[in-house]
Amino acid sequence: MVKKAITVFILSLFFLFPSLAKAEGKIAGESATLNLYGQCKISQQDPYLLKNFVLSEFFKKHASPLAEKAVAFIFSCQKYRIDCYLLPSIASVESSYGKRYIKAYNNPFGWGGGYYKFESLEQAIEVVTKKMRLNYIDKGATNLQLIGKRYSADVNWWKKTNSVKNRLEKMERKYDLLLSYILVE
């Protein structure tokens, strides 16, 4: 009953807003895809495309300038093999979703007390992701609580960051569920 109601709701959205999404046919051996907002094709077999979409939408929801940097976050998380939602969560806590930081420093992560200067936001994402891998994760800080002990003097930092990370993961599950309802074989 619930599945049918959700399916009817989703289909009605697409009927009312046909430009919202276009499910593309599945050919034997190919991945089913969904073209959301004409922005990108999302495949159930390519989780990074879904994560990119989730980050972009999450930051747009918060009127964040980081929405345009979702691809940089995804590229860096793949390159350094870290959770794709770690750095966006840190930026959300440290700079109110990338809205409050010294713009000339391009540092929405509060790196170096917020006074470490980067040439661009992309460079900041790349460097902080690399440093997070080398100086935190590879040295045993494998969860937010352990990272927080070294990253911030605020004892609740890890809880705030984890809350944002959980919201991103929940949003990803929601879109993944949407894909599974639309892309039925």
C-alpha positions as CSV (number, residue, x, y, z in Angstrom):
1,M,0.0,0.0,0.0
2,V,2.7,2.5,1.0
3,K,4.8,1.5,-2.1
4,K,1.8,2.1,-4.3
5,A,1.1,5.5,-2.7
6,I,4.7,6.6,-3.2
7,T,4.8,5.4,-6.8
8,V,1.6,7.3,-7.5
9,F,3.0,10.4,-5.8
10,I,6.2,10.2,-7.8
11,L,4.4,9.6,-11.0
12,S,2.1,12.5,-10.4
13,L,5.1,14.8,-9.8
14,F,6.5,13.8,-13.2
15,F,3.2,14.3,-14.8
16,L,2.8,17.8,-13.3
17,F,6.5,18.7,-13.8
18,P,7.7,16.7,-16.8
19,S,11.0,18.5,-16.9
20,L,11.8,17.3,-13.3
21,A,13.1,13.9,-14.4
22,K,13.2,11.7,-17.4
23,A,13.7,8.0,-16.8
24,E,15.7,6.5,-19.7
25,G,15.2,3.0,-21.0
26,K,17.2,0.1,-19.8
27,I,19.0,-2.0,-22.4
28,A,20.3,-5.4,-21.5
29,G,23.8,-5.0,-20.0
30,E,23.4,-1.2,-19.4
31,S,22.7,0.6,-16.2
32,A,19.3,2.3,-15.7
33,T,19.7,6.1,-15.4
34,L,17.6,9.0,-14.4
35,N,18.1,12.5,-15.7
36,L,17.3,14.8,-12.8
37,Y,16.6,18.5,-13.6
38,G,18.5,18.1,-16.8
39,Q,21.6,18.4,-14.6
40,C,23.2,15.0,-14.8
41,K,22.4,11.4,-15.5
42,I,22.3,9.4,-12.3
43,S,22.9,5.7,-12.3
44,Q,22.3,3.2,-9.6
45,Q,25.6,1.7,-10.5
46,D,27.5,4.9,-10.2
47,P,27.2,6.2,-6.6
48,Y,29.5,9.2,-7.2
49,L,27.0,10.7,-9.6
50,L,24.3,10.4,-7.0
51,K,26.6,11.9,-4.3
52,N,27.4,14.8,-6.7
53,F,23.7,15.5,-7.2
54,V,23.0,15.2,-3.4
55,L,25.8,17.6,-2.5
56,S,24.7,20.1,-5.2
57,E,21.1,20.0,-4.0
58,F,22.0,20.1,-0.3
59,F,24.1,23.2,-0.8
60,K,21.5,24.9,-3.0
61,K,18.9,24.3,-0.3
62,H,21.2,26.2,2.1
63,A,21.9,29.0,-0.5
64,S,25.5,28.0,-0.4
65,P,28.2,29.1,-2.8
66,L,29.6,25.5,-2.4
67,A,26.8,24.1,-4.6
68,E,28.9,24.8,-7.7
69,K,31.8,22.9,-6.1
70,A,30.1,19.5,-5.7
71,V,32.2,18.0,-8.4
72,A,35.4,19.2,-6.7
73,F,34.3,17.5,-3.5
74,I,33.5,14.3,-5.3
75,F,36.8,14.2,-7.3
76,S,38.8,14.7,-4.1
77,C,37.0,12.1,-2.1
78,Q,37.5,9.6,-4.8
79,K,41.2,10.5,-5.2
80,Y,42.0,10.3,-1.5
81,R,39.5,7.5,-0.7
82,I,37.5,9.3,2.0
83,D,33.8,9.7,2.8
84,C,32.4,12.1,0.2
85,Y,30.3,13.8,2.9
86,L,33.1,14.4,5.4
87,L,34.5,17.7,3.9
88,P,31.1,19.1,3.0
89,S,29.9,18.4,6.5
90,I,33.0,20.2,8.0
91,A,32.5,23.2,5.7
92,S,28.8,23.3,6.7
93,V,29.7,23.5,10.4
94,E,32.8,25.7,10.1
95,S,31.4,28.3,7.8
96,S,27.6,28.0,7.8
97,Y,27.5,26.0,4.6
98,G,30.3,28.0,3.0
99,K,28.5,31.3,3.5
100,R,30.7,32.7,6.3
101,Y,34.4,32.7,5.9
102,I,37.1,35.1,4.8
103,K,36.5,35.1,1.1
104,A,40.0,36.2,0.2
105,Y,41.3,33.1,2.0
106,N,39.0,30.6,0.2
107,N,38.8,28.6,3.4
108,P,35.3,27.4,4.3
109,F,36.8,24.6,6.4
110,G,38.3,26.7,9.2
111,W,41.6,25.1,8.3
112,G,44.4,26.7,10.3
113,G,41.9,28.6,12.4
114,G,40.4,29.9,9.2
115,Y,43.5,31.9,8.3
116,Y,45.2,29.4,6.0
117,K,44.9,31.0,2.6
118,F,44.1,29.0,-0.6
119,E,44.1,30.3,-4.1
120,S,40.7,28.9,-4.9
121,L,37.9,26.9,-3.3
122,E,38.9,24.0,-5.5
123,Q,42.4,24.1,-4.1
124,A,41.0,24.3,-0.6
125,I,38.9,21.2,-1.2
126,E,41.9,19.3,-2.7
127,V,44.4,20.3,0.0
128,V,42.1,19.8,3.0
129,T,40.9,16.4,1.7
130,K,44.5,15.3,1.2
131,K,45.5,16.5,4.6
132,M,42.5,14.9,6.2
133,R,43.6,11.6,4.6
134,L,47.3,11.9,5.5
135,N,47.2,13.7,8.9
136,Y,43.9,12.3,10.4
137,I,42.6,9.1,8.8
138,D,45.9,7.5,8.1
139,K,47.0,8.3,11.6
140,G,44.0,6.6,13.3
141,A,41.4,9.3,13.4
142,T,38.9,7.1,11.6
143,N,35.6,8.6,12.8
144,L,34.3,12.1,13.5
145,Q,34.7,11.9,17.2
146,L,38.4,11.1,16.8
147,I,38.8,13.7,14.1
148,G,37.0,16.3,16.2
149,K,39.5,15.9,19.1
150,R,42.2,17.2,16.9
151,Y,40.3,19.4,14.5
152,S,38.4,21.7,16.8
153,A,38.4,22.9,20.4
154,D,34.6,22.7,20.5
155,V,33.8,19.4,22.3
156,N,30.5,19.2,20.3
157,W,32.1,19.8,16.9
158,W,31.9,16.1,16.0
159,K,28.3,15.9,16.9
160,K,27.4,19.0,14.8
161,T,29.5,17.6,11.9
162,N,28.0,14.2,12.2
163,S,24.5,15.7,12.2
164,V,25.2,17.3,8.8
165,K,26.8,14.1,7.5
166,N,23.7,12.1,8.6
167,R,21.4,14.6,6.8
168,L,23.4,14.2,3.6
169,E,23.3,10.4,3.9
170,K,19.5,10.5,4.5
171,M,19.1,12.7,1.4
172,E,21.2,10.2,-0.6
173,R,19.0,7.3,0.6
174,K,15.9,9.3,-0.4
175,Y,17.1,9.9,-4.0
176,D,18.4,6.3,-4.2
177,L,14.9,5.2,-3.2
178,L,13.4,7.5,-5.9
179,L,15.7,5.9,-8.4
180,S,14.7,2.4,-7.4
181,Y,10.9,3.2,-7.8
182,I,11.4,4.9,-11.2
183,L,14.0,2.5,-12.6
184,V,12.0,-0.7,-12.2
185,E,13.0,-3.4,-14.7
